[in-house]
Amino acid sequence: MEKVFIVVPIIAVCIFILTFLLMISPKFRGKMMSRQIKAAKYMMDESEDTLKELATKSANIAKEGVKITSGAVNDGFSSWDMCCKHCGAVIDADSLYCKKCGRKQ
C-alpha cells in the first residue's frame, strides 16, 4: 500500500511534465505527431492489403455461389413441375384449371 503512495504521484508528475512539454515545445509536439502519423500510415497500409485480400476472396466466393445457384435454377426450371396456386397439386404447365380442386390458375 505504501508503494501506491509513491508510484501514483510519480505517474501524475510525468503526465504533467508531458502535457506541459506538448503545450510549450513545438519541436516535442512535432516529434510526437510524427510518430502518430507513422503509426497511422502503417495501419492504413496494412488495412489496404487486408481489404484487397478480403475483396478478392469475397468476389471469388460470390462468383462460385452465382455459378452454383444459376446452375441449380437452370436445372430446376427444366425439370420443374407446375403446382396449383391454391391446393399445391401438380398440374400440367399449360393447364388453366387444377385437376384436383378445379380452380383457375
N, CA, C and O atoms as a GROMACS GRO file, in nm:
protein
  420
    1MET      N    1   0.083  -0.119   0.000
    1MET     CA    2   0.000   0.000   0.000
    1MET      C    3   0.087   0.125   0.000
    1MET      O    4   0.050   0.227  -0.059
    2GLU      N    5   0.202   0.117   0.065
    2GLU     CA    6   0.291   0.232   0.072
    2GLU      C    7   0.350   0.262  -0.066
    2GLU      O    8   0.381   0.378  -0.097
    3LYS      N    9   0.365   0.158  -0.150
    3LYS     CA   10   0.420   0.177  -0.284
    3LYS      C   11   0.324   0.257  -0.372
    3LYS      O   12   0.367   0.333  -0.458
    4VAL      N   13   0.195   0.241  -0.349
    4VAL     CA   14   0.095   0.314  -0.425
    4VAL      C   15   0.110   0.464  -0.402
    4VAL      O   16   0.096   0.543  -0.495
    5PHE      N   17   0.140   0.503  -0.276
    5PHE     CA   18   0.158   0.644  -0.244
    5PHE      C   19   0.284   0.702  -0.308
    5PHE      O   20   0.297   0.824  -0.317
    6ILE      N   21   0.374   0.618  -0.351
    6ILE     CA   22   0.495   0.664  -0.418
    6ILE      C   23   0.477   0.662  -0.570
    6ILE      O   24   0.517   0.757  -0.638
    7VAL      N   25   0.418   0.556  -0.622
    7VAL     CA   26   0.405   0.537  -0.766
    7VAL      C   27   0.305   0.634  -0.828
    7VAL      O   28   0.333   0.693  -0.932
    8VAL      N   29   0.190   0.654  -0.765
    8VAL     CA   30   0.085   0.739  -0.820
    8VAL      C   31   0.134   0.884  -0.837
    8VAL      O   32   0.111   0.941  -0.943
    9PRO      N   33   0.198   0.945  -0.739
    9PRO     CA   34   0.247   1.082  -0.761
    9PRO      C   35   0.354   1.090  -0.872
    9PRO      O   36   0.360   1.188  -0.946
   10ILE      N   37   0.437   0.987  -0.882
   10ILE     CA   38   0.540   0.988  -0.988
   10ILE      C   39   0.472   0.985  -1.125
   10ILE      O   40   0.512   1.059  -1.215
   11ILE      N   41   0.370   0.902  -1.141
   11ILE     CA   42   0.297   0.895  -1.268
   11ILE      C   43   0.226   1.028  -1.296
   11ILE      O   44   0.228   1.076  -1.409
   12ALA      N   45   0.166   1.086  -1.194
   12ALA     CA   46   0.096   1.215  -1.211
   12ALA      C   47   0.194   1.324  -1.253
   12ALA      O   48   0.161   1.405  -1.340
   13VAL      N   49   0.313   1.327  -1.194
   13VAL     CA   50   0.414   1.427  -1.230
   13VAL      C   51   0.461   1.405  -1.374
   13VAL      O   52   0.479   1.502  -1.448
   14CYS      N   53   0.481   1.280  -1.413
   14CYS     CA   54   0.524   1.251  -1.551
   14CYS      C   55   0.418   1.296  -1.652
   14CYS      O   56   0.451   1.354  -1.756
   15ILE      N   57   0.292   1.272  -1.622
   15ILE     CA   58   0.184   1.316  -1.711
   15ILE      C   59   0.180   1.469  -1.719
   15ILE      O   60   0.162   1.526  -1.826
   16PHE      N   61   0.199   1.534  -1.605
   16PHE     CA   62   0.201   1.681  -1.603
   16PHE      C   63   0.316   1.735  -1.687
   16PHE      O   64   0.297   1.829  -1.764
   17ILE      N   65   0.435   1.676  -1.673
   17ILE     CA   66   0.551   1.721  -1.750
   17ILE      C   67   0.527   1.698  -1.899
   17ILE      O   68   0.556   1.786  -1.980
   18LEU      N   69   0.477   1.583  -1.936
   18LEU     CA   70   0.449   1.552  -2.077
   18LEU      C   71   0.349   1.651  -2.135
   18LEU      O   72   0.368   1.701  -2.246
   19THR      N   73   0.242   1.679  -2.061
   19THR     CA   74   0.142   1.775  -2.106
   19THR      C   75   0.201   1.914  -2.120
   19THR      O   76   0.174   1.985  -2.217
   20PHE      N   77   0.283   1.953  -2.024
   20PHE     CA   78   0.347   2.085  -2.028
   20PHE      C   79   0.440   2.096  -2.149
   20PHE      O   80   0.440   2.198  -2.218
   21LEU      N   81   0.519   1.991  -2.175
   21LEU     CA   82   0.609   1.992  -2.291
   21LEU      C   83   0.531   1.998  -2.422
   21LEU      O   84   0.572   2.067  -2.516
   22LEU      N   85   0.419   1.927  -2.430
   22LEU     CA   86   0.338   1.931  -2.551
   22LEU      C   87   0.281   2.070  -2.576
   22LEU      O   88   0.268   2.112  -2.691
   23MET      N   89   0.248   2.142  -2.470
   23MET     CA   90   0.193   2.276  -2.485
   23MET      C   91   0.301   2.378  -2.520
   23MET      O   92   0.276   2.470  -2.598
   24ILE      N   93   0.419   2.364  -2.464
   24ILE     CA   94   0.524   2.465  -2.478
   24ILE      C   95   0.615   2.440  -2.598
   24ILE      O   96   0.644   2.534  -2.673
   25SER      N   97   0.659   2.318  -2.618
   25SER     CA   98   0.763   2.289  -2.716
   25SER      C   99   0.704   2.241  -2.849
   25SER      O  100   0.650   2.131  -2.856
   26PRO      N  101   0.714   2.323  -2.955
   26PRO     CA  102   0.666   2.278  -3.085
   26PRO      C  103   0.749   2.162  -3.140
   26PRO      O  104   0.697   2.077  -3.212
   27LYS      N  105   0.876   2.159  -3.105
   27LYS     CA  106   0.964   2.051  -3.153
   27LYS      C  107   0.920   1.916  -3.094
   27LYS      O  108   0.912   1.816  -3.165
   28PHE      N  109   0.891   1.916  -2.966
   28PHE     CA  110   0.846   1.794  -2.898
   28PHE      C  111   0.709   1.751  -2.953
   28PHE      O  112   0.686   1.633  -2.977
   29ARG      N  113   0.620   1.849  -2.972
   29ARG     CA  114   0.487   1.821  -3.026
   29ARG      C  115   0.499   1.762  -3.167
   29ARG      O  116   0.428   1.667  -3.200
   30GLY      N  117   0.588   1.818  -3.249
   30GLY     CA  118   0.609   1.767  -3.383
   30GLY      C  119   0.661   1.624  -3.382
   30GLY      O  120   0.620   1.541  -3.463
   31LYS      N  121   0.753   1.596  -3.290
   31LYS     CA  122   0.808   1.461  -3.279
   31LYS      C  123   0.699   1.361  -3.240
   31LYS      O  124   0.694   1.251  -3.294
   32MET      N  125   0.613   1.400  -3.147
   32MET     CA  126   0.505   1.311  -3.105
   32MET      C  127   0.404   1.291  -3.218
   32MET      O  128   0.355   1.180  -3.239
   33MET      N  129   0.374   1.398  -3.291
   33MET     CA  130   0.279   1.388  -3.401
   33MET      C  131   0.337   1.305  -3.516
   33MET      O  132   0.263   1.232  -3.581
   34SER      N  133   0.466   1.315  -3.540
   34SER     CA  134   0.526   1.236  -3.648
   34SER      C  135   0.517   1.087  -3.617
   34SER      O  136   0.498   1.005  -3.707
   35ARG      N  137   0.530   1.052  -3.492
   35ARG     CA  138   0.514   0.912  -3.453
   35ARG      C  139   0.369   0.866  -3.476
   35ARG      O  140   0.344   0.754  -3.522
   36GLN      N  141   0.276   0.952  -3.443
   36GLN     CA  142   0.136   0.918  -3.465
   36GLN      C  143   0.106   0.903  -3.614
   36GLN      O  144   0.032   0.814  -3.655
   37ILE      N  145   0.164   0.991  -3.694
   37ILE     CA  146   0.143   0.985  -3.839
   37ILE      C  147   0.203   0.858  -3.896
   37ILE      O  148   0.141   0.793  -3.980
   38LYS      N  149   0.323   0.823  -3.852
   38LYS     CA  150   0.386   0.699  -3.898
   38LYS      C  151   0.300   0.578  -3.862
   38LYS      O  152   0.283   0.486  -3.942
   39ALA      N  153   0.248   0.578  -3.740
   39ALA     CA  154   0.163   0.467  -3.697
   39ALA      C  155   0.036   0.461  -3.780
   39ALA      O  156  -0.008   0.352  -3.819
   40ALA      N  157  -0.025   0.576  -3.810
   40ALA     CA  158  -0.146   0.578  -3.890
   40ALA      C  159  -0.119   0.530  -4.032
   40ALA      O  160  -0.198   0.454  -4.087
   41LYS      N  161  -0.006   0.572  -4.092
   41LYS     CA  162   0.030   0.526  -4.226
   41LYS      C  163   0.051   0.376  -4.228
   41LYS      O  164   0.007   0.308  -4.321
   42TYR      N  165   0.118   0.323  -4.127
   42TYR     CA  166   0.142   0.179  -4.119
   42TYR      C  167   0.009   0.104  -4.112
   42TYR      O  168  -0.010   0.005  -4.183
   43MET      N  169  -0.083   0.153  -4.027
   43MET     CA  170  -0.213   0.087  -4.014
   43MET      C  171  -0.291   0.094  -4.145
   43MET      O  172  -0.359  -0.002  -4.182
   44MET      N  173  -0.283   0.208  -4.215
   44MET     CA  174  -0.355   0.222  -4.341
   44MET      C  175  -0.298   0.128  -4.447
   44MET      O  176  -0.374   0.068  -4.524
   45ASP      N  177  -0.165   0.115  -4.452
   45ASP     CA  178  -0.104   0.024  -4.548
   45ASP      C  179  -0.146  -0.120  -4.521
   45ASP      O  180  -0.180  -0.194  -4.613
   46GLU      N  181  -0.144  -0.159  -4.395
   46GLU     CA  182  -0.186  -0.294  -4.358
   46GLU      C  183  -0.334  -0.314  -4.388
   46GLU      O  184  -0.374  -0.420  -4.437
   47SER      N  185  -0.414  -0.214  -4.360
   47SER     CA  186  -0.558  -0.224  -4.385
   47SER      C  187  -0.586  -0.236  -4.534
   47SER      O  188  -0.674  -0.312  -4.574
   48GLU      N  189  -0.512  -0.161  -4.615
   48GLU     CA  190  -0.533  -0.166  -4.760
   48GLU      C  191  -0.508  -0.306  -4.814
   48GLU      O  192  -0.586  -0.358  -4.893
   49ASP      N  193  -0.397  -0.367  -4.770
   49ASP     CA  194  -0.366  -0.503  -4.815
   49ASP      C  195  -0.474  -0.602  -4.769
   49ASP      O  196  -0.517  -0.688  -4.845
   50THR      N  197  -0.515  -0.588  -4.645
   50THR     CA  198  -0.617  -0.676  -4.591
   50THR      C  199  -0.750  -0.659  -4.665
   50THR      O  200  -0.816  -0.757  -4.697
   51LEU      N  201  -0.788  -0.534  -4.693
   51LEU     CA  202  -0.913  -0.509  -4.764
   51LEU      C  203  -0.908  -0.564  -4.906
   51LEU      O  204  -1.007  -0.619  -4.955
   52LYS      N  205  -0.794  -0.550  -4.972
   52LYS     CA  206  -0.782  -0.605  -5.108
   52LYS      C  207  -0.796  -0.757  -5.105
   52LYS      O  208  -0.863  -0.816  -5.190
   53GLU      N  209  -0.733  -0.820  -5.007
   53GLU     CA  210  -0.741  -0.965  -4.994
   53GLU      C  211  -0.885  -1.010  -4.966
   53GLU      O  212  -0.933  -1.106  -5.025
   54LEU      N  213  -0.953  -0.938  -4.876
   54LEU     CA  214  -1.092  -0.972  -4.844
   54LEU      C  215  -1.182  -0.954  -4.966
   54LEU      O  216  -1.271  -1.036  -4.991
   55ALA      N  217  -1.160  -0.846  -5.041
   55ALA     CA  218  -1.242  -0.821  -5.159
   55ALA      C  219  -1.222  -0.931  -5.262
   55ALA      O  220  -1.318  -0.976  -5.324
   56THR      N  221  -1.098  -0.974  -5.281
   56THR     CA  222  -1.071  -1.080  -5.378
   56THR      C  223  -1.137  -1.210  -5.335
   56THR      O  224  -1.199  -1.277  -5.417
   57LYS      N  225  -1.123  -1.246  -5.208
   57LYS     CA  226  -1.186  -1.369  -5.159
   57LYS      C  227  -1.337  -1.362  -5.170
   57LYS      O  228  -1.400  -1.459  -5.210
   58SER      N  229  -1.396  -1.246  -5.134
   58SER     CA  230  -1.541  -1.231  -5.141
   58SER      C  231  -1.590  -1.241  -5.284
   58SER      O  232  -1.693  -1.303  -5.311
   59ALA      N  233  -1.515  -1.182  -5.377
   59ALA     CA  234  -1.555  -1.188  -5.518
   59ALA      C  235  -1.550  -1.332  -5.568
   59ALA      O  236  -1.639  -1.375  -5.641
   60ASN      N  237  -1.447  -1.406  -5.529
   60ASN     CA  238  -1.437  -1.545  -5.573
   60ASN      C  239  -1.549  -1.629  -5.513
   60ASN      O  240  -1.607  -1.714  -5.580
   61ILE      N  241  -1.579  -1.606  -5.386
   61ILE     CA  242  -1.687  -1.680  -5.321
   61ILE      C  243  -1.820  -1.647  -5.388
   61ILE      O  244  -1.900  -1.737  -5.414
   62ALA      N  245  -1.845  -1.520  -5.414
   62ALA     CA  246  -1.970  -1.479  -5.478
   62ALA      C  247  -1.979  -1.538  -5.618
   62ALA      O  248  -2.087  -1.580  -5.661
   63LYS      N  249  -1.867  -1.540  -5.690
   63LYS     CA  250  -1.866  -1.594  -5.827
   63LYS      C  251  -1.905  -1.741  -5.825
   63LYS      O  252  -1.988  -1.785  -5.905
   64GLU      N  253  -1.845  -1.817  -5.734
   64GLU     CA  254  -1.878  -1.959  -5.722
   64GLU      C  255  -2.024  -1.979  -5.681
   64GLU      O  256  -2.093  -2.066  -5.734
   65GLY      N  257  -2.070  -1.896  -5.588
   65GLY     CA  258  -2.209  -1.907  -5.544
   65GLY      C  259  -2.307  -1.878  -5.655
   65GLY      O  260  -2.410  -1.944  -5.667
   66VAL      N  261  -2.276  -1.778  -5.738
   66VAL     CA  262  -2.363  -1.745  -5.850
   66VAL      C  263  -2.366  -1.859  -5.951
   66VAL      O  264  -2.471  -1.893  -6.005
   67LYS      N  265  -2.250  -1.918  -5.976
   67LYS     CA  266  -2.245  -2.031  -6.070
   67LYS      C  267  -2.331  -2.147  -6.020
   67LYS      O  268  -2.410  -2.205  -6.095
   68ILE      N  269  -2.315  -2.180  -5.892
   68ILE     CA  270  -2.391  -2.292  -5.834
   68ILE      C  271  -2.540  -2.262  -5.836
   68ILE      O  272  -2.621  -2.347  -5.875
   69THR      N  273  -2.578  -2.141  -5.795
   69THR     CA  274  -2.719  -2.105  -5.790
   69THR      C  275  -2.781  -2.101  -5.929
   69THR      O  276  -2.891  -2.153  -5.949
   70SER      N  277  -2.710  -2.040  -6.025
   70SER     CA  278  -2.767  -2.032  -6.160
   70SER      C  279  -2.779  -2.172  -6.221
   70SER      O  280  -2.875  -2.200  -6.293
   71GLY      N  281  -2.683  -2.259  -6.194
   71GLY     CA  282  -2.692  -2.396  -6.243
   71GLY      C  283  -2.811  -2.469  -6.183
   71GLY      O  284  -2.882  -2.541  -6.253
   72ALA      N  285  -2.832  -2.450  -6.053
   72ALA     CA  286  -2.945  -2.515  -5.986
   72ALA      C  287  -3.077  -2.462  -6.039
   72ALA      O  288  -3.171  -2.538  -6.060
   73VAL      N  289  -3.085  -2.330  -6.060
   73VAL     CA  290  -3.208  -2.271  -6.113
   73VAL      C  291  -3.234  -2.323  -6.253
   73VAL      O  292  -3.347  -2.358  -6.287
   74ASN      N  293  -3.130  -2.327  -6.335
   74ASN     CA  294  -3.144  -2.375  -6.473
   74ASN      C  295  -3.191  -2.520  -6.475
   74ASN      O  296  -3.282  -2.555  -6.550
   75ASP      N  297  -3.130  -2.603  -6.393
   75ASP     CA  298  -3.171  -2.744  -6.385
   75ASP      C  299  -3.312  -2.757  -6.331
   75ASP      O  300  -3.390  -2.840  -6.378
   76GLY      N  301  -3.344  -2.674  -6.233
   76GLY     CA  302  -3.476  -2.680  -6.170
   76GLY      C  303  -3.587  -2.641  -6.265
   76GLY      O  304  -3.692  -2.705  -6.266
   77PHE      N  305  -3.566  -2.539  -6.345
   77PHE     CA  306  -3.670  -2.496  -6.438
   77PHE      C  307  -3.692  -2.597  -6.549
   77PHE      O  308  -3.804  -2.614  -6.598
   78SER      N  309  -3.586  -2.665  -6.589
   78SER     CA  310  -3.604  -2.761  -6.698
   78SER      C  311  -3.681  -2.885  -6.652
   78SER      O  312  -3.750  -2.947  -6.733
   79SER      N  313  -3.670  -2.922  -6.524
   79SER     CA  314  -3.739  -3.041  -6.476
   79SER      C  315  -3.846  -3.008  -6.372
   79SER      O  316  -3.888  -3.096  -6.297
   80TRP      N  317  -3.889  -2.885  -6.368
   80TRP     CA  318  -3.981  -2.839  -6.263
   80TRP      C  319  -4.124  -2.860  -6.308
   80TRP      O  320  -4.161  -2.826  -6.420
   81ASP      N  321  -4.207  -2.917  -6.218
   81ASP     CA  322  -4.348  -2.937  -6.246
   81ASP      C  323  -4.426  -2.816  -6.193
   81ASP      O  324  -4.388  -2.756  -6.093
   82MET      N  325  -4.533  -2.782  -6.263
   82MET     CA  326  -4.618  -2.672  -6.219
   82MET      C  327  -4.705  -2.721  -6.104
   82MET      O  328  -4.746  -2.837  -6.100
   83CYS      N  329  -4.734  -2.630  -6.011
   83CYS     CA  330  -4.820  -2.663  -5.898
   83CYS      C  331  -4.937  -2.566  -5.895
   83CYS      O  332  -4.927  -2.452  -5.940
   84CYS      N  333  -5.046  -2.612  -5.842
   84CYS     CA  334  -5.165  -2.529  -5.827
   84CYS      C  335  -5.137  -2.420  -5.724
   84CYS      O  336  -5.075  -2.446  -5.620
   85LYS      N  337  -5.182  -2.300  -5.752
   85LYS     CA  338  -5.162  -2.187  -5.660
   85LYS      C  339  -5.242  -2.205  -5.532
   85LYS      O  340  -5.206  -2.151  -5.428
   86HIS      N  341  -5.349  -2.279  -5.541
   86HIS     CA  342  -5.442  -2.288  -5.429
   86HIS      C  343  -5.422  -2.413  -5.344
   86HIS      O  344  -5.413  -2.403  -5.221
   87CYS      N  345  -5.414  -2.530  -5.409
   87CYS     CA  346  -5.404  -2.654  -5.330
   87CYS      C  347  -5.264  -2.716  -5.334
   87CYS      O  348  -5.232  -2.801  -5.250
   88GLY      N  349  -5.180  -2.675  -5.429
   88GLY     CA  350  -5.043  -2.726  -5.434
   88GLY      C  351  -5.027  -2.855  -5.511
   88GLY      O  352  -4.918  -2.912  -5.512
   89ALA      N  353  -5.130  -2.902  -5.574
   89ALA     CA  354  -5.122  -3.026  -5.651
   89ALA      C  355  -5.044  -3.003  -5.780
   89ALA      O  356  -5.044  -2.892  -5.835
   90VAL      N  357  -4.977  -3.107  -5.829
   90VAL     CA  358  -4.900  -3.099  -5.952
   90VAL      C  359  -4.997  -3.094  -6.070
   90VAL      O  360  -5.087  -3.177  -6.082
   91ILE      N  361  -4.976  -2.994  -6.158
   91ILE     CA  362  -5.062  -2.978  -6.275
   91ILE      C  363  -4.975  -2.963  -6.399
   91ILE      O  364  -4.854  -2.943  -6.387
   92ASP      N  365  -5.035  -2.972  -6.516
   92ASP     CA  366  -4.962  -2.950  -6.640
   92ASP      C  367  -4.925  -2.803  -6.652
   92ASP      O  368  -4.994  -2.716  -6.599
   93ALA      N  369  -4.816  -2.776  -6.722
   93ALA     CA  370  -4.768  -2.639  -6.735
   93ALA      C  371  -4.864  -2.552  -6.814
   93ALA      O  372  -4.870  -2.431  -6.791
   94ASP      N  373  -4.939  -2.610  -6.908
   94ASP     CA  374  -5.027  -2.529  -6.993
   94ASP      C  375  -5.174  -2.534  -6.950
   94ASP      O  376  -5.259  -2.478  -7.019
   95SER      N  377  -5.205  -2.599  -6.838
   95SER     CA  378  -5.345  -2.610  -6.797
   95SER      C  379  -5.393  -2.480  -6.732
   95SER      O  380  -5.318  -2.414  -6.661
   96LEU      N  381  -5.519  -2.446  -6.757
   96LEU     CA  382  -5.578  -2.325  -6.700
   96LEU      C  383  -5.649  -2.354  -6.568
   96LEU      O  384  -5.667  -2.264  -6.486
   97TYR      N  385  -5.689  -2.482  -6.546
   97TYR     CA  386  -5.761  -2.520  -6.425
   97TYR      C  387  -5.689  -2.636  -6.358
   97TYR      O  388  -5.627  -2.719  -6.424
   98CYS      N  389  -5.699  -2.641  -6.225
   98CYS     CA  390  -5.640  -2.751  -6.148
   98CYS      C  391  -5.730  -2.874  -6.161
   98CYS      O  392  -5.852  -2.862  -6.153
   99LYS      N  393  -5.670  -2.991  -6.180
   99LYS     CA  394  -5.747  -3.116  -6.190
   99LYS      C  395  -5.798  -3.162  -6.054
   99LYS      O  396  -5.894  -3.238  -6.046
  100LYS      N  397  -5.734  -3.116  -5.947
  100LYS     CA  398  -5.773  -3.162  -5.814
  100LYS      C  399  -5.881  -3.072  -5.754
  100LYS      O  400  -5.986  -3.121  -5.711
  101CYS      N  401  -5.856  -2.939  -5.752
  101CYS     CA  402  -5.952  -2.850  -5.687
  101CYS      C  403  -6.041  -2.777  -5.787
  101CYS      O  404  -6.145  -2.723  -5.748
  102GLY      N  405  -6.004  -2.774  -5.915
  102GLY     CA  406  -6.087  -2.714  -6.017
  102GLY      C  407  -6.077  -2.562  -6.027
  102GLY      O  408  -6.151  -2.501  -6.104
  103ARG      N  409  -5.991  -2.500  -5.951
  103ARG     CA  410  -5.979  -2.355  -5.953
  103ARG      C  411  -5.892  -2.308  -6.069
  103ARG      O  412  -5.804  -2.380  -6.116
  104LYS      N  413  -5.918  -2.186  -6.113
  104LYS     CA  414  -5.844  -2.128  -6.225
  104LYS      C  415  -5.706  -2.082  -6.177
  104LYS      O  416  -5.691  -2.031  -6.067
  105GLN      N  417  -5.608  -2.102  -6.262
  105GLN     CA  418  -5.471  -2.066  -6.227
  105GLN      C  419  -5.439  -1.924  -6.266
  105GLN      O  420  -5.327  -1.878  -6.243
   0.00000   0.00000   0.00000
